[in-house]
Amino acid sequence: MIERWLPEKYIHGFFLVSILVKGFDGIVEILTGMILFFPHLLKRIVNWMLHSNFLTSIHFLAAHKQALHSAVLNHDGLFATIYLLSHGVIKIFLVGGLWYRKLWAYPTAIVVFIAFVIYQVYRYAVSPSMFMIVLTILDLIVIGLTWHEYKFLKNRAQVPGFSN
């Protein structure tokens, strides 16, 4: 349906950019989760970031500003560490599969990203924020692009002589 408005090469380009952003976000989550293992150092870093408005200028880090702040100040580091590490590893794993056009990765990524969206909607219900709305909309776009790319690759794979 979207191919009516945009040529396939642009849709594919948007897809590649979206999974690179997801991959970068996964790396940031993994690094943040690893930093949480050192709470005293983390407290100094977070205080510096919060007071210098460093996080507000970097979108990906800003996504985790609230989690960082609450983890450090509320001593909830173990949950935040496990959450960020697992979330980041899952994203990196799926982005790798998508980047290398592994057909299993597309439906898996769609299901996992839908689960992320459901959690984000829950988080929004608990603590409304405009950022959560924007993040959810972006994730829905990524899901749509992933679905489109999956259908495109499956159709292309059915063409005689094509090998992935």
C-alpha positions as CSV (number, residue, x, y, z in Angstrom):
1,M,0.0,0.0,0.0
2,I,2.8,2.4,0.9
3,E,4.5,1.6,-2.4
4,R,1.8,3.6,-4.2
5,W,3.3,6.8,-2.7
6,L,6.9,5.9,-2.5
7,P,9.2,3.9,-4.7
8,E,10.5,0.7,-3.2
9,K,14.1,1.9,-3.0
10,Y,13.0,4.7,-0.6
11,I,10.9,2.4,1.5
12,H,13.9,0.0,1.8
13,G,16.1,3.0,2.7
14,F,13.7,4.1,5.4
15,F,13.7,0.5,6.7
16,L,17.5,0.3,6.8
17,V,17.6,3.7,8.7
18,S,15.0,2.5,11.1
19,I,16.8,-0.7,12.0
20,L,20.1,1.2,12.4
21,V,18.4,3.5,14.8
22,K,17.0,0.5,16.7
23,G,20.5,-1.0,16.7
24,F,22.1,2.2,18.1
25,D,19.4,2.3,20.7
26,G,20.1,-1.3,21.6
27,I,23.8,-0.5,22.0
28,V,22.9,2.5,24.3
29,E,20.7,0.3,26.4
30,I,23.4,-2.3,26.8
31,L,26.0,0.3,27.8
32,T,23.5,1.9,30.2
33,G,22.7,-1.5,31.7
34,M,26.5,-2.2,32.1
35,I,27.0,1.2,33.8
36,L,24.3,0.4,36.3
37,F,26.6,-2.2,37.8
38,F,28.6,0.7,39.2
39,P,26.1,2.8,41.1
40,H,28.5,5.3,42.6
41,L,30.0,6.1,39.3
42,L,26.6,6.1,37.7
43,K,25.2,8.6,40.3
44,R,28.0,11.1,39.5
45,I,27.4,10.7,35.7
46,V,23.6,11.0,36.0
47,N,23.9,14.1,38.3
48,W,26.3,15.7,35.7
49,M,24.0,14.9,32.8
50,L,20.9,16.1,34.6
51,H,22.5,19.4,35.6
52,S,24.1,20.0,32.3
53,N,21.0,19.2,30.2
54,F,23.3,16.8,28.3
55,L,20.5,14.2,27.9
56,T,18.0,16.6,26.5
57,S,20.1,17.1,23.4
58,I,20.6,13.5,22.6
59,H,17.4,11.7,21.7
60,F,18.5,8.1,22.4
61,L,20.0,8.9,25.8
62,A,17.0,11.0,26.6
63,A,14.8,7.9,26.2
64,H,16.6,6.4,29.2
65,K,16.9,9.5,31.3
66,Q,14.0,8.7,33.6
67,A,15.1,5.1,34.0
68,L,18.6,6.2,34.9
69,H,17.4,8.8,37.3
70,S,15.0,6.5,39.1
71,A,17.5,3.6,39.1
72,V,20.1,5.7,40.8
73,L,18.0,7.7,43.2
74,N,15.6,4.9,44.1
75,H,18.3,2.1,44.3
76,D,16.4,0.0,41.7
77,G,19.5,-0.8,39.8
78,L,19.1,-4.5,39.5
79,F,15.8,-4.3,37.7
80,A,17.0,-1.5,35.5
81,T,20.2,-3.4,34.7
82,I,18.4,-6.6,33.8
83,Y,15.8,-4.7,31.8
84,L,18.2,-2.6,29.8
85,L,20.7,-5.4,29.1
86,S,18.0,-7.8,28.0
87,H,16.1,-5.2,25.9
88,G,19.4,-4.1,24.3
89,V,20.6,-7.6,23.5
90,I,17.2,-8.6,22.0
91,K,17.3,-5.5,19.8
92,I,20.8,-6.1,18.6
93,F,20.1,-9.7,17.9
94,L,17.0,-8.8,15.9
95,V,18.6,-5.9,14.0
96,G,21.4,-8.3,13.0
97,G,18.9,-10.8,11.6
98,L,17.1,-8.0,9.8
99,W,20.2,-6.4,8.4
100,Y,21.3,-9.8,7.0
101,R,17.8,-10.4,5.6
102,K,17.2,-13.6,7.6
103,L,13.5,-14.4,7.0
104,W,13.0,-15.7,10.5
105,A,14.0,-12.3,11.9
106,Y,11.1,-10.4,10.3
107,P,8.1,-12.0,12.0
108,T,10.2,-12.4,15.2
109,A,11.0,-8.7,15.2
110,I,7.4,-7.7,14.5
111,V,6.2,-9.8,17.5
112,V,8.9,-8.5,19.8
113,F,8.4,-4.9,18.7
114,I,4.7,-5.2,19.2
115,A,5.4,-6.4,22.8
116,F,7.6,-3.4,23.3
117,V,4.7,-1.1,22.0
118,I,2.3,-2.8,24.5
119,Y,4.7,-2.2,27.3
120,Q,5.2,1.4,26.2
121,V,1.4,1.9,26.2
122,Y,1.3,0.5,29.7
123,R,4.1,2.9,30.7
124,Y,2.2,5.8,29.2
125,A,-0.9,4.8,31.1
126,V,1.1,4.7,34.4
127,S,3.1,7.8,33.7
128,P,1.9,9.9,30.7
129,S,4.6,11.5,28.7
130,M,4.8,13.0,25.2
131,F,8.1,11.1,24.6
132,M,6.3,7.8,25.2
133,I,3.8,8.7,22.5
134,V,6.5,9.7,20.0
135,L,8.5,6.5,20.8
136,T,5.4,4.3,20.3
137,I,4.6,6.0,17.0
138,L,8.1,5.5,15.8
139,D,8.0,1.8,16.8
140,L,4.7,1.4,15.0
141,I,6.4,2.8,11.9
142,V,9.3,0.4,12.3
143,I,6.8,-2.5,12.6
144,G,5.1,-1.3,9.4
145,L,8.4,-1.0,7.5
146,T,9.5,-4.4,8.8
147,W,6.2,-6.0,7.7
148,H,6.5,-4.4,4.2
149,E,10.1,-5.5,3.8
150,Y,9.2,-9.0,4.9
151,K,6.4,-9.2,2.3
152,F,8.7,-7.8,-0.4
153,L,11.5,-10.3,0.3
154,K,9.0,-13.2,0.4
155,N,7.5,-12.2,-2.9
156,R,11.0,-11.7,-4.4
157,A,12.1,-15.1,-3.1
158,Q,9.3,-16.8,-5.0
159,V,10.6,-15.5,-8.3
160,P,12.4,-18.3,-10.2
161,G,16.2,-17.9,-10.1
162,F,16.2,-15.6,-7.1
163,S,18.4,-16.6,-4.1
164,N,18.6,-14.6,-0.9
